[in-house]
Amino acid sequence: MLFLVAALLLLGVAMGTVAHAPPSVTFVMAAVIGLWLLVFAVRERRARHR
């Protein structure tokens, strides 16, 4: 859960820089955060099924 809070905090910081960052950088950052959240969700699901 702490990792999810950290990810949301980083997302908030990234959203503040979106206004100043080029679109390509914004899309790369969004993809990295989305991928990290997907990996986190898969790990959590596997942990619950064990």
N, CA, C and O of each residue as an XYZ file, in Angstrom:
200
protein
N       0.818     -1.188      0.000
C       0.000      0.000      0.000
C       0.867      1.258      0.000
O       0.526      2.268     -0.615
N       1.984      1.171      0.698
C       2.889      2.316      0.736
C       3.430      2.628     -0.657
O       3.635      3.788     -1.014
N       3.659      1.564     -1.440
C       4.149      1.775     -2.803
C       3.102      2.495     -3.651
O       3.447      3.335     -4.482
N       1.845      2.173     -3.447
C       0.770      2.836     -4.196
C       0.704      4.316     -3.837
O       0.519      5.163     -4.711
N       0.854      4.621     -2.571
C       0.862      6.019     -2.133
C       2.040      6.756     -2.762
O       1.903      7.895     -3.207
N       3.195      6.101     -2.796
C       4.376      6.725     -3.402
C       4.147      6.958     -4.894
O       4.538      7.995     -5.430
N       3.512      5.993     -5.565
C       3.239      6.158     -6.991
C       2.278      7.323     -7.230
O       2.466      8.099     -8.168
N       1.264      7.448     -6.400
C       0.326      8.566     -6.548
C       1.008      9.901     -6.263
O       0.710     10.908     -6.905
N       1.921      9.903     -5.300
C       2.669     11.124     -5.012
C       3.536     11.513     -6.209
O       3.591     12.681     -6.592
N       4.212     10.523     -6.794
C       5.027     10.794     -7.979
C       4.160     11.254     -9.145
O       4.564     12.120     -9.921
N       2.974     10.677     -9.265
C       2.056     11.104    -10.318
C       1.656     12.561    -10.123
O       1.577     13.325    -11.085
N       1.407     12.936     -8.886
C       1.067     14.331     -8.596
C       2.199     15.279     -8.944
O       1.970     16.360     -9.487
N       3.416     14.873     -8.632
C       4.581     15.698     -8.982
C       4.727     15.776    -10.499
O       5.017     16.837    -11.051
N       4.521     14.632    -11.170
C       4.642     14.617    -12.630
C       3.561     15.473    -13.280
O       3.814     16.139    -14.284
N       2.368     15.458    -12.716
C       1.286     16.257    -13.292
C       1.607     17.752    -13.193
O       1.184     18.539    -14.040
N       2.349     18.133    -12.166
C       2.748     19.524    -12.028
C       3.754     19.931    -13.104
O       3.796     21.094    -13.506
N       4.563     18.980    -13.571
C       5.565     19.304    -14.584
C       5.042     19.113    -16.002
O       5.713     19.486    -16.965
N       3.860     18.538    -16.138
C       3.325     18.290    -17.483
C       3.142     19.591    -18.252
O       3.325     19.629    -19.469
N       2.786     20.642    -17.552
C       2.573     21.924    -18.235
C       3.872     22.459    -18.840
O       3.834     23.257    -19.776
N       5.011     22.029    -18.316
C       6.293     22.548    -18.779
C       7.079     21.544    -19.619
O       8.081     21.900    -20.239
N       6.631     20.307    -19.640
C       7.370     19.267    -20.357
C       6.802     19.076    -21.766
O       5.608     19.278    -21.984
N       7.643     18.692    -22.710
C       7.146     18.397    -24.057
C       6.219     17.169    -24.021
O       6.343     16.326    -23.133
N       5.302     17.071    -24.975
C       4.370     15.930    -24.992
C       5.056     14.572    -25.028
O       4.568     13.627    -24.408
N       6.167     14.447    -25.731
C       6.838     13.151    -25.795
C       7.335     12.716    -24.415
O       7.221     11.543    -24.060
N       7.877     13.635    -23.648
C       8.338     13.315    -22.294
C       7.152     12.951    -21.411
O       7.235     12.032    -20.597
N       6.055     13.670    -21.575
C       4.845     13.397    -20.797
C       4.335     11.988    -21.070
O       3.985     11.267    -20.136
N       4.290     11.591    -22.334
C       3.793     10.261    -22.678
C       4.721      9.164    -22.173
O       4.251      8.108    -21.749
N       6.017      9.394    -22.210
C       6.966      8.401    -21.705
C       6.794      8.252    -20.193
O       6.765      7.134    -19.679
N       6.682      9.360    -19.489
C       6.490      9.291    -18.038
C       5.180      8.596    -17.696
O       5.136      7.792    -16.765
N       4.121      8.888    -18.429
C       2.832      8.245    -18.187
C       2.919      6.743    -18.435
O       2.340      5.957    -17.686
N       3.634      6.345    -19.473
C       3.789      4.916    -19.769
C       4.582      4.209    -18.674
O       4.242      3.090    -18.292
N       5.626      4.844    -18.168
C       6.434      4.240    -17.106
C       5.600      4.071    -15.833
O       5.641      3.017    -15.199
N       4.852      5.098    -15.464
C       4.018      5.011    -14.267
C       2.932      3.957    -14.450
O       2.664      3.182    -13.532
N       2.312      3.920    -15.613
C       1.285      2.918    -15.886
C       1.836      1.510    -15.838
O       1.189      0.608    -15.304
N       3.013      1.309    -16.386
C       3.642     -0.010    -16.358
C       3.978     -0.424    -14.936
O       3.780     -1.579    -14.557
N       4.487      0.514    -14.150
C       4.819      0.219    -12.768
C       3.558     -0.174    -11.997
O       3.584     -1.129    -11.220
N       2.459      0.550    -12.203
C       1.210      0.211    -11.524
C       0.680     -1.143    -11.981
O       0.118     -1.883    -11.174
N       0.845     -1.477    -13.240
C       0.409     -2.779    -13.737
C       1.216     -3.903    -13.085
O       0.644     -4.912    -12.672
N       2.521     -3.743    -12.989
C       3.367     -4.740    -12.334
C       2.967     -4.883    -10.863
O       2.894     -5.993    -10.335
N       2.713     -3.766    -10.220
C       2.295     -3.791     -8.821
C       0.975     -4.551     -8.665
O       0.837     -5.360     -7.748
N       0.015     -4.305     -9.538
C      -1.277     -4.983     -9.458
C      -1.129     -6.488     -9.671
O      -1.773     -7.279     -8.981
N      -0.295     -6.881    -10.608
C      -0.086     -8.311    -10.866
C       0.571     -8.968     -9.655
O       0.182    -10.070     -9.268
N       1.549     -8.319     -9.058
C       2.200     -8.880     -7.879
C       1.224     -9.003     -6.716
O       1.243    -10.001     -5.996
N       0.382     -8.012     -6.527
C      -0.606     -8.067     -5.449
C      -1.607     -9.189     -5.678
O      -1.972     -9.893     -4.736
N      -2.050     -9.362     -6.903
C      -3.004    -10.416     -7.209
C      -2.403    -11.794     -6.949
O      -3.060    -12.673     -6.391
N      -1.144    -11.973     -7.359
C      -0.477    -13.260     -7.129
C      -0.298    -13.520     -5.632
O      -0.425    -14.659     -5.181
N      -0.009    -12.484     -4.872
C       0.195    -12.642     -3.425
C      -1.108    -13.040     -2.737
O      -1.084    -13.803     -1.772
N      -2.225    -12.544     -3.209
C      -3.508    -12.874     -2.598
C      -3.935    -14.297     -2.901
O      -4.622    -14.922     -2.093
N      -3.544    -14.813     -4.042
C      -3.948    -16.156     -4.420
C      -3.090    -17.238     -3.767
O      -3.414    -18.422     -3.865
N      -2.021    -16.856     -3.115
C      -1.147    -17.844     -2.479
C      -1.571    -18.097     -1.057
O      -0.951    -18.901     -0.361
